[in-house]
Amino acid sequence: MIKHDKRIDALISECCGEVLADIGCDHGYVAVGAVLSGRVKRAVAIDISAKSLEKTRLLSEQEGVSDRVRCLCGNGFAPLDDEADVAVIAGMGGVEIISVLDAAKKLPARLVLCPHQNAYELRKRLNGKFDIVKDYTVCAAGKFYPVIVLGEGESFYAEDEFFYGKDMPRGDDYAAMLAARRATLEERFSTHRVPDGKLRAEYEEVTLRCSKLKI
């Protein structure tokens, strides 16, 4: 069995159904791991990079699931020629994820998103367009990642949830992420005044959330 970090484990744990579409599959850990774990029966691994797809193909062969993992080269959902129950979009920024979602002709009923930056912009775009099933934080290799799970329907973020999400379900990594980010901002502002605009809004949100959690 492949050893994953906490981020990959979290993404695999959110997969369910017959078919997974792993968009931007890179190394293939999610696609192969979801099949191996029994979370899905089959996976379609899609990446714009032929080299990444080769990694996925080799991994699926090594783990004995090459008959259940298809590798397709292309951008976003475009190469997908059959329906998927769930899609994972990870390893890219929030703005890139928005582009992938906007370009899709049809989306699976369940989406699992993990932006490595620009989560604020992504949450703004998702607001009221999907049912926000989960939005929590995981820490892997010293970095914090948001995991956002969406379903069909609509729900909304509060005004103070766009930068750091809902912490739903609650977890220790969320508090650690807030504390780390507050420390980074406070160090930055110790020599420079807090600017107006987006950075000020972020600082106000992280300070408020730390206060609520008594960090």
ROVO-806567 format. One record per residue: x, y, z of N, C-alpha, C, O in turn; residue in one letter. Coordinates in steps of 0.2 Angstrom, whole numbers. Each point is the difference from the previous one (the first is absolute). Layout:
BEGIN
   nxx   nyy   nzz  caxx  cayy  cazz   cxx   cyy   czz   oxx   oyy   ozz rest
     X     Y     Z     X     Y     Z     X     Y     Z     X     Y     Z    A
...
This chain:
BEGIN
   nxx   nyy   nzz  caxx  cayy  cazz   cxx   cyy   czz   oxx   oyy   ozz rest
     4    -6     0    -4     6     0     4     6     0     5     1     4    M
    -6     4    -8     3     6     0     0     4     6    -6     0     3    I
    11     4    -1     0     4     6    -2     7    -2     4     3    -5    K
    -9     0     8    -2     7    -2     1     5     5     1    -2     6    H
     0     8    -7     0     5     5    -8     2     2    -4    -3    -3    D
     4     7     8    -7     1     3    -5     3    -5    -6    -1     0    K
     9     6    -5    -4     3    -5    -3    -5    -5    -6     0    -1    R
    10    -5    -1    -2    -5    -5    -5    -4     3    -5    -2    -3    I
     6     0    10    -4    -5     3    -7     4     1    -5    -3    -1    D
     5     9     2    -6     4     1    -4     0    -7    -6    -1     0    A
     9     2    -5    -3     0    -7    -3    -6    -1    -6    -1    -3    L
    10    -5     4    -3    -6    -1    -6    -2     4    -5    -3    -3    I
     5     5     9    -5    -1     5    -7     3    -2    -5    -2     2    S
     6     8    -6    -6     3    -3    -3    -3    -6    -6     3    -3    E
     9    -8     0    -2    -3    -6    -6    -5     1     1    -4     5    C
    -6     3    -9    -5    -5     1    -3    -1    -7    -1     5    -4    C
    -2   -11     3    -4    -1    -6     4    -5    -5     4    -3     2    G
    -7     3    -8     3    -5    -5     6     3    -3     5    -4     0    E
    -5    10    -2     5     2    -4     3     7     3    -4     5     1    V
    10    -4    -1     4     6     2     3     3    -6     3    -4    -4    L
    -3    10     3     4     4    -4     5     4     3    -2     4     4    A
     8    -6    -5     6     4     4     3     5    -5     3    -2    -4    D
    -5     8     5     1     5    -5     7     3     2     1     3     6    I
     4    -3   -10     7     2     1     3    -5     5     2     2     5    G
    -2    -8    -7     1    -6     4     8     0     2     1    -3     6    C
     3     6   -10     7     0     2     3    -7     1     1    -3    -5    D
     1     2    11     3    -7     2    -5    -6     0     2    -5     0    H
    -8     7     0    -5    -5     0    -2    -3     7    -4    -5     1    G
     7     8     5    -2    -3     6    -7     0     2    -2    -5     3    Y
    -2    10    -5    -7     0     2    -4    -5    -4    -4    -4     3    V
     5     4   -10    -3    -5    -4     1    -7     2    -5    -4     1    A
    11     2     0     2    -7     1    -2    -1     7    -2    -6     2    V
     3    10     3    -1    -1     7    -8    -1     1    -2    -4     4    G
    -2     8    -7    -7     0     0    -3    -7    -2    -4    -3     3    A
     7     0    -8    -2    -6    -3     3    -6     5    -4    -4     2    V
    10     5     0     3    -5     5    -4    -1     6    -1    -5     3    L
    -1    11     0    -4     0     6    -7    -2     0    -4    -1     5    S
     1     0   -12    -7    -2    -1    -5     6     1    -6    -1     0    G
     9     7     0    -4     6     0    -4     1    -6    -6     2     0    R
     9    -4    -6    -3     0    -6     2    -6    -4     5    -4     2    V
    -9     2    -7     2    -6    -4     4     1    -5     5    -4    -2    K
    -5    10    -1     4     2    -6     2     7     1    -3     4     3    R
     9    -2    -6     2     7    -1     2     2    -7     3    -4    -3    A
    -4    10     2     2     3    -6     5     5     2    -2     5     2    V
     9    -6    -4     5     5     2     1     5    -6     2    -3    -6    A
    -3     9     7     1     5    -6     6     5     2     0     3     5    I
     4    -2   -10     5     5     1     2     3    -7     0    -4    -5    D
     2    10     5     2     3    -6     8    -2    -1     2     1    -6    I
     1    -4    11     7    -2    -1     0    -7    -2    -2    -4     4    S
     5     2    -9     1    -7    -2     5    -3     5    -1    -6     2    A
     6     9     1     5    -3     5    -4    -1     6     1    -6     3    K
    -6    10    -1    -4    -2     6    -4    -6    -1     0    -4     5    S
    -3     4   -11    -4    -6    -1     4    -7     0    -2    -5     2    L
     8     6    -4     4    -6     0     2    -2     7     0    -6     1    E
     1    11     3     1    -2     8    -6    -4     2     0    -5     4    K
    -6     8    -6    -6    -3     3    -1    -7    -3    -2    -5     3    T
     3     4   -10     0    -7    -3     4    -5     3    -2    -5     2    R
     9     7     0     4    -4     3    -2    -2     7     1    -6     2    L
    -3    11     2    -3    -1     6    -5    -5     0    -1    -5     5    L
    -4     6    -9    -6    -5     0     2    -7    -2    -3    -5     2    S
     8     4    -6     3    -6    -2     4    -3     6    -1    -6     1    E
     5    10     3     3    -3     5    -5    -2     6     2    -5     3    Q
    -7     8    -3    -5    -2     6    -6    -5    -3    -4    -1     4    E
     5    -1   -10    -5    -5    -3    -7     2    -1    -4    -3     0    G
     4    10    -2    -7     3    -1    -1     3    -7    -4     4    -1    V
     9    -6    -3     0     4    -7    -6    -1    -4    -2     4    -4    S
    -2   -10     5    -6    -1    -3    -6     4     2    -5     0    -3    D
     7     4     9    -6     4     3     2     7     0    -4     4     3    R
    10    -2    -6     2     7     0     2     2    -7     4    -2    -3    V
    -9     6     0     2     3    -7     4     6     0    -2     4     5    R
     6    -3    -9     4     6     0    -1     4    -7     0    -3    -5    C
    -3     9     6    -2     4    -6     4     7     0     0     3     5    L
     3    -2   -10     4     7    -1    -5     5    -2    -3     0    -5    C
     3     6     8    -4     6    -2    -1     4     6     3     0     5    G
    -7     6    -6    -1     5     5    -6    -1     3    -6     0    -3    N
     6     0    10    -7     0     3    -4    -6    -1     3    -5    -1    G
    -9     6     1    -5    -5    -2    -1    -2    -7    -3    -5    -2    F
     6     9    -2    -1    -1    -8     1    -7    -2    -4    -2    -4    A
     9    -2     6     1    -7    -3    -5    -5     3     0    -5    -3    P
    -3     7     8    -5    -5     4    -6    -2    -5    -4     5    -2    L
     4   -11     0    -5    -2    -4    -5    -5     3    -5    -2    -3    D
     5     2    10    -5    -4     3    -2     4     7     4     4     2    D
    -9    -5     1    -2     3     6     4    -2     6     1    -6     1    E
     0    11     3     4    -2     7    -5     2     5    -4     5     0    A
     5    -9     6    -4     2     6     3     5     4    -3     4     3    D
    10    -3    -3     3     4     4     6     3    -4     3    -4    -4    V
     0    10     5     6     2    -3     4     3     5    -2     4     5    A
     8    -5    -5     5     3     4     4     5    -4     3    -2    -6    V
    -2     8     8     4     5    -4     5     3     5    -2     4     5    I
     8    -6    -5     5     2     5     7     2    -4     0    -1    -6    A
     5     3    10     6     2    -3     0     6    -4     5     1    -4    G
   -10     3     4     1     6    -4    -4     6     4    -3    -1     6    M
     4     7    -8    -2     6     4    -8     1    -1    -3    -3    -4    G
     0     7     8    -7     1     0    -2     3    -6    -6    -2    -3    G
     9     6     0    -2     3    -6     0    -5    -6    -4     0    -4    V
     9    -4     4     0    -6    -5    -6    -4     1    -3    -3    -5    E
     2     1    11    -6    -4     1    -6     3    -2    -5    -3    -3    I
     4    10     4    -6     3    -3     0    -1    -7    -6    -1    -3    I
    11     2    -1     0    -1    -7    -2    -7    -2    -4    -1    -5    S
     6    -4     9    -2    -7    -2    -7    -1     1    -4    -3    -4    V
     1     6    10    -7    -1     1    -4     4    -5    -5    -3    -3    L
     7     9     1    -4     4    -5     0    -3    -7    -5     1    -4    D
    11    -5     2     0    -2    -6    -4    -7    -1    -1    -2    -6    A
     0    -1    12    -4    -7    -1    -7     1    -2    -4     4     2    A
     2    -9    -7    -6     0    -2    -5    -3     5    -6     2     0    K
     9    -7     3    -4    -3     6     4    -2     5     6    -2    -1    K
    -8     3     8     4    -2     5    -3    -5     4    -6    -1     0    L
    10    -4     3    -2    -5     5    -4     3     6     0     6     1    P
    -4   -10     2    -4     2     5     4     2     6    -2     4     5    A
     8    -7    -4     4     1     6     7     3    -3     3    -3    -4    R
    -1     8     7     7     3    -2     4     1     6    -2     2     5    L
     8    -4    -5     5     0     5     6     5    -2     4    -2    -5    V
    -4     8     7     5     5    -2     6     1     5    -2     0     6    L
     8     1    -8     5     1     5     5     5    -3     5    -2    -3    C
    -7     9     3     5     5    -3     6     1     4     0     0     6    P
     6     1    -9     6     1     4     1     8     1     5     2     3    H
    -9     2    -7     0     7     1    -6     3    -2    -4    -4    -4    Q
     2    10     5    -6     4    -2    -6    -4     2    -5     0    -4    N
     5    -2    10    -7    -3     2    -5     5     1    -6    -2    -1    A
     8     8     3    -5     6     0    -4     1    -6    -6     0     0    Y
    10     0    -6    -4     1    -6    -4    -6    -2    -6     1    -2    E
     8    -7     4    -4    -6    -1    -6     0     4    -6    -1    -3    L
     6     2     9    -6     0     4    -5     6    -2    -6    -1     0    R
     9     6    -2    -5     6    -3    -4    -3    -6    -6     1    -1    K
    10    -5    -3    -3    -2    -6    -5    -6     1    -6     0    -3    R
     7    -4     9    -4    -5     1    -7     2     4    -5    -4     0    L
     6    10     3    -5     2     5    -7     0    -4    -1     4    -4    N
    -4    -8     7    -7     0    -2    -1    -4    -7    -5     0    -2    G
    11    -3     0    -1    -4    -7     0    -7     2    -2    -4    -5    K
     4     2    11     1    -7     1    -2    -1     8    -1     5     3    F
    -1   -11    -1    -1    -2     7     7    -1     3     4    -4    -2    D
    -2     8     7     7    -1     3    -1    -5     5    -2     1     6    I
     4    -7    -7    -1    -6     4     5     0     6    -1    -1     6    V
     7     3    -8     6     0     5     5     6    -3     0     1    -5    K
     3     1    10     6     5    -1     4     0     6    -1     3     5    D
     7    -7    -6     4    -1     6     8     1    -2     1     1    -6    Y
     3    -1    11     7     0    -2     4    -6     2    -1    -3     6    T
     6     1   -10     5    -5     2     7     3    -1     1     4    -4    V
     3    -7     8     7     2     0     4    -6    -2     0    -5     2    C
     4     6    -7     5    -5    -3     7     3    -1     0     6    -4    A
     5    -9     6     7     3    -1     0     7     2     4     4    -4    A
    -7    -2     9     1     7     3    -4     5    -4     0     6     2    G
    -4    -8    -7    -4     5    -3    -8    -2     1    -2    -6     1    K
    -2    11    -1    -7     0     1    -4     0    -7     1     4    -4    F
    -6    -9     4    -4     0    -6    -7     0     1    -2    -4     5    Y
    -2     8    -8    -7    -1     1    -3    -5    -4     2    -1    -6    P
    -7    -3     9    -3    -5    -4    -8     2     0    -3     0     5    V
     1     1   -11    -7     3    -1    -4    -6    -4     1    -1    -5    I
    -7    -1     8    -4    -5    -3    -6     3    -1    -4     3     4    V
     1    -4   -11    -6     3    -2    -5    -5    -3     2    -5    -2    L
    -8     6     3    -5    -4    -2    -5     4    -5     1     6     0    G
    -6    -9    -2    -5     4    -4    -5     4     5    -1    -2     5    E
    -1     8    -7    -4     4     4     4     7     1     4     2    -4    G
    -6     2     9     3     6     1     1     1     8    -5    -1     3    E
    10     4    -1     1     2     6     5     6     0     3     1    -5    S
    -2     2    11     4     6     0     5     1     5     0    -3     5    F
     6     6    -7     5     2     5    -2     7     4    -3     4    -3    Y
     4    -4     9    -1     6     4     6     5    -3     5    -2    -2    A
    -6     8     3     5     5    -2     7    -1     3     5     2    -3    E
    -5    -5     9     7    -1     3     2    -7    -1     4    -2     4    D
    -6    -1    -9     2    -7    -2     4    -1    -7     2    -5    -1    E
    -1    11    -2     2    -1    -7     8    -2     0     2    -3    -4    F
     2     6     9     7    -1     0     1    -7     3     4    -4    -3    F
    -7     2     8     2    -6     4    -6    -5     1     1    -5     3    Y
    -6     6    -7    -5    -5     0    -4    -1     6    -1     4     5    G
    -3   -10    -4    -5    -1     5     3    -5     6    -3     0     5    K
     9    -3    -6     2    -5     5    -5    -5     1    -2    -1     6    D
     0    -2   -11    -6    -5     1     2    -6    -4     0     0    -7    M
     1    -6    10     0    -1     7     6     3     4     5     2    -3    P
    -6     0     9     5     3     4     7    -4     1    -1    -7     0    R
     6    10     0     7    -4     0     5     4     3     0     6     0    G
     5    -9     3     6     3     3     4     4    -5     3     5     2    D
    -3    -7    -8     4     3    -5    -2     7    -2     4     4    -2    D
   -11    -3     3    -2     6    -2     2     6     5     2     5    -2    Y
    -2    -7     9     3     5     5     7     1    -1     2     6     0    A
     2   -11    -2     7     1    -1     1     4    -6     5     4     0    A
    -9    -5    -5     1     4    -6    -1     8     1     3     4    -2    M
    -9    -3     6    -1     7     2     5     3     4     2     6    -1    L
     1    -9     6     5     2     4     6     2    -4     3     5     1    A
    -1   -10    -6     6     1    -4    -1     6    -4     5     4    -1    A
   -11    -3    -2    -1     6    -5     0     6     4     2     5    -3    R
    -5    -5     9     0     6     4     7     3     1     1     5     0    R
     3   -10     2     7     1     2     4     3    -6     3     5     1    A
    -5    -8    -7     4     3    -6    -2     7    -1     4     4    -2    T
   -11    -3     2    -2     7    -1     2     5     5     2     6    -2    L
    -2    -8     8     2     5     6     7     1    -1     2     6     1    E
     2   -10    -3     8     1    -1     0     5    -6     5     4     1    E
    -9    -5    -6     1     4    -6    -2     7     2     3     5    -2    R
    -8    -4     6    -3     7     2     4     3     6    -2     6     1    F
     6   -10     2     4     3     5     5     6    -2     2     4     3    S
    -1    -4   -10     5     5    -3    -4     4    -5     2     5    -2    T
    -8    -7     0    -4     3    -5    -7     1     2    -3    -5     4    H
     0    10    -5    -7     1     2    -5    -5    -4     2    -2    -5    R
    -7     0     8    -5    -4    -3    -3     3    -6    -3     5     1    V
     4    -7    -7    -3     3    -6    -7     0    -1    -3    -5     3    P
     0     9    -6    -7    -1    -2    -1    -5    -5     5    -2    -3    D
   -11     0     2    -1    -5    -6    -1    -7     3    -1    -2     6    G
     3    -3   -11    -1    -7     2     4    -3     6    -2    -4     4    K
     9     7    -4     4    -3     6    -3     3     7     1    -4     4    L
    -3    10    -4    -4     2     6    -6    -4     2    -1    -2     5    R
    -3     0   -10    -6    -4     1     2    -7     2    -3    -3     5    A
     9     0    -7     2    -6     2     3     0     7    -2    -4     4    E
     5     9    -2     3     1     6    -6     1     5     0    -3     6    Y
    -5     7    -7    -6     0     4    -4    -6     1    -2    -2     5    E
     2    -2   -10    -3    -7     0     4    -5     4    -3    -3     5    E
     9     3    -6     4    -5     4     0     2     7     0    -4     5    V
     0    11    -3     0     2     7    -6    -2     3     0    -2     6    T
    -6     3    -9    -6    -1     2    -1    -8     2    -3    -2     5    L
     5    -2   -10    -1    -7     1     5    -3     5    -2    -4     4    R
     8     7    -3     4    -2     6    -3     2     6     0    -4     5    C
    -3    10    -4    -4     2     6    -5    -5     1    -1    -2     6    S
    -3     0   -11    -6    -4     2     2    -7     2    -3    -3     4    K
     9     1    -6     3    -7     2     4     1     6     3    -5     2    L
    -2    11     0     4     1     6     8    -2    -1     3    -3     5    K
    -1     4   -11     7    -1    -1     5     5     2     6     0    -1    I
